[in-house]
Amino acid sequence: MNPNERNRHVVIRTIDRTALTVVDELGAAGTATVHEAIGRRGYLGPGITPIQRDVKVAGNAVTVLSHPGDNIMIHAAVEMCQEGDLLVVANTAPSTHGMFGDLIATSVMARGVRGLVIDAGVRDTHDLRDMGFPVWSAHVSCQGTVKATPGSVNVPIVVGGVTVHPGDVVCADDDGVVVVGRHEAEWAVERSNERLRKEEVSRARLVAGELGVDFHGLRQKLDELGVEYVDSVDDL
């Protein structure tokens, strides 16, 4: 049972994690490939965006359930983090506060955390980029927080309509964030690699001058949809 269903606030110290070899393969594949490969699932939506560019990472989810405008549980989560983790923070209600900045980033970086995903705001974004600590957030805001309201660490949370469990694989890059369930991770690697191989074949055909409309069989589809080719506007 989810501890929050019993009105308990807990910090779970020990979680099952996905092997980093698997995590790293999914990170290298990229969110678009992984998302398509696993059946267009796990995308946290366009509301969670990067504060930097040209970063592609993946990590094991350490989850945080916080109260809006209160970051005490993020501080509590730092101790639970280890090499290869990625911190994922959800709030019990909408929040635009800058709940995370350069000082907490310094702390989690010392523990090997690869990045942050949060459905609220972050601040010190210039410093975070200089530090090389990647963040995907719903907002950027200088508004501060308090440290007064209990929450939980390493319980299931929901971000962008997607349930994230501790130890799930979180893939993040310029295109957004995709979560892969821990028990599906190895399968997701196989599917992603298969998709990448197919894309290489397609890329080679496109470079050679072939058209996607032909080798994907789309001309017939266009015909079935009633799309007509005419030589000029005069033929309309």
C-alpha positions in Angstrom: 0.0 0.0 0.0 1.1 3.5 -0.7 2.2 5.0 2.6 0.3 8.2 1.7 -3.0 6.4 1.5 -2.6 5.9 5.3 -1.8 9.6 5.9 1.8 8.6 6.7 4.8 10.7 5.8 7.8 8.4 5.2 11.4 8.4 3.9 12.1 5.0 2.4 15.8 4.3 2.6 16.2 1.3 0.4 14.8 0.9 -3.1 15.4 -1.5 -6.0 17.2 0.3 -8.8 17.7 -0.5 -12.5 21.2 -1.6 -13.5 23.2 1.4 -14.7 24.2 -0.4 -17.9 20.5 -0.5 -18.8 19.9 3.0 -17.7 22.8 4.3 -19.8 21.6 2.5 -22.9 18.2 4.1 -22.6 19.8 7.5 -22.0 21.9 7.2 -25.1 18.8 6.2 -27.2 17.0 9.5 -26.4 13.5 10.3 -25.3 11.9 10.3 -28.7 13.2 6.9 -29.6 12.4 5.4 -26.2 8.9 6.9 -26.2 8.1 5.4 -29.6 9.7 2.1 -28.9 7.7 1.4 -25.8 4.4 2.2 -27.4 4.3 6.0 -27.0 4.1 5.8 -23.2 5.9 7.5 -20.3 6.1 11.1 -21.6 5.7 13.6 -18.9 4.2 16.1 -21.4 5.3 19.5 -22.8 4.9 21.2 -19.4 8.2 19.8 -18.2 11.0 21.5 -20.1 14.8 21.7 -19.9 16.5 24.8 -18.6 19.5 24.0 -20.7 20.3 22.5 -24.1 22.4 19.7 -25.6 22.0 17.4 -22.5 21.0 13.8 -22.7 20.8 11.8 -19.5 19.0 9.0 -17.8 19.0 7.9 -14.2 17.2 5.8 -11.5 14.3 7.7 -10.0 14.5 8.9 -6.4 11.0 10.2 -5.9 9.9 13.1 -3.7 6.3 14.1 -2.8 6.3 17.7 -1.6 3.9 20.4 -0.5 3.7 23.4 -2.7 6.2 26.1 -1.8 8.0 23.8 0.7 11.2 22.0 -0.1 12.0 20.3 3.2 11.4 16.8 1.6 13.9 17.6 -1.2 16.5 18.1 1.5 15.5 14.8 3.1 15.8 13.1 -0.2 19.4 14.0 -0.7 20.6 11.5 1.8 18.8 8.7 -0.1 20.5 9.5 -3.4 23.4 7.6 -4.9 25.5 7.4 -8.0 23.3 7.3 -11.2 20.1 8.6 -9.6 17.9 11.3 -11.0 15.7 13.2 -8.5 12.0 13.4 -9.5 9.8 15.8 -7.4 6.0 16.1 -7.5 3.8 18.4 -5.4 0.4 17.7 -3.8 -1.0 20.7 -5.6 0.2 23.1 -8.3 3.3 25.1 -7.4 5.4 27.8 -9.2 7.9 28.3 -6.4 11.6 28.0 -7.0 12.0 24.9 -4.9 15.5 23.9 -6.0 18.6 26.0 -6.6 22.4 25.8 -6.8 23.0 24.9 -3.1 20.9 21.7 -3.2 22.4 21.0 -6.6 25.8 21.1 -5.1 24.7 18.6 -2.5 23.1 16.1 -4.8 26.0 16.3 -7.3 28.3 15.3 -4.5 26.3 12.1 -4.3 26.4 11.4 -8.1 22.9 12.5 -8.9 22.5 13.1 -12.7 19.7 15.6 -12.8 16.3 16.9 -11.5 12.8 16.6 -12.8 10.3 18.7 -10.9 6.7 19.8 -11.5 7.3 23.1 -9.9 9.9 25.9 -10.3 13.7 26.1 -10.0 15.9 29.1 -9.5 19.6 29.9 -9.8 19.3 28.7 -13.4 22.4 30.5 -14.6 24.4 28.8 -11.8 22.9 25.4 -12.5 23.9 25.6 -16.1 27.4 26.7 -15.2 27.6 23.8 -12.7 26.6 21.4 -15.4 23.6 20.1 -13.4 20.7 19.5 -15.7 17.1 20.3 -14.8 13.7 19.8 -16.3 11.0 21.8 -14.6 7.5 23.2 -15.0 8.6 26.8 -14.1 11.6 29.0 -13.4 11.0 31.3 -10.5 13.1 33.3 -8.0 10.3 32.9 -5.4 11.6 31.1 -2.3 10.2 28.3 -0.2 9.7 27.4 3.4 10.7 24.1 5.2 7.7 23.2 7.3 5.4 20.7 5.7 5.9 16.9 5.8 5.9 14.8 2.6 7.5 11.5 1.6 10.5 10.2 -0.2 10.7 7.1 -2.4 6.9 6.6 -2.8 5.0 6.4 -6.1 4.3 9.9 -7.4 2.5 11.4 -10.4 4.1 13.9 -12.8 2.4 15.0 -15.9 -0.2 12.2 -15.5 2.6 9.6 -15.4 3.1 7.5 -12.3 6.8 7.3 -11.3 8.0 4.6 -9.0 11.4 4.6 -7.2 14.0 2.9 -9.4 12.2 3.6 -12.6 14.4 4.8 -15.4 14.0 8.5 -16.2 15.3 9.6 -19.6 15.6 13.3 -20.2 17.0 15.4 -23.1 16.1 18.5 -25.2 12.8 16.9 -26.2 11.5 16.3 -22.7 11.2 13.5 -20.1 10.2 9.9 -20.6 9.8 7.4 -17.7 10.3 3.7 -18.2 9.2 1.3 -15.6 12.0 -0.6 -13.9 10.5 -4.0 -14.8 10.3 -3.0 -18.5 13.7 -1.4 -18.8 15.6 -4.3 -20.4 12.8 -4.8 -22.8 12.8 -1.1 -23.6 16.5 -1.3 -24.4 15.8 -4.1 -26.9 12.9 -2.2 -28.5 14.9 1.1 -28.6 17.9 -0.5 -30.2 15.7 -2.2 -32.8 14.1 1.1 -33.6 17.5 2.8 -33.9 18.7 0.1 -36.4 15.6 0.6 -38.5 16.1 4.4 -38.5 19.7 3.9 -39.7 18.4 2.0 -42.7 15.8 4.7 -43.4 18.4 7.4 -43.0 20.6 5.7 -45.6 17.7 5.5 -48.1 16.9 9.2 -47.6 20.5 10.2 -48.1 20.5 8.2 -51.3 17.5 10.3 -52.5 14.6 8.0 -51.9 11.4 9.6 -50.5 9.7 8.5 -47.3 6.4 8.8 -49.0 7.5 5.9 -51.3 9.3 3.4 -49.0 6.8 3.9 -46.2 4.0 3.1 -48.6 2.3 6.4 -48.1 1.3 7.1 -51.7 -1.4 4.4 -51.5 -2.5 5.7 -48.1 -2.8 9.3 -49.5 -4.9 7.9 -52.4 -7.1 6.0 -49.9 -7.6 9.2 -48.0 -8.7 11.0 -51.1 -5.7 13.2 -51.6 -5.3 14.3 -55.3 -2.1 15.3 -57.1 -2.7 18.1 -59.6 -0.1 19.9 -61.8 -1.0 23.4 -60.9 -3.6 25.6 -59.2 -5.2 26.0 -62.6 -6.3 22.3 -62.5 -8.4 22.8 -59.4 
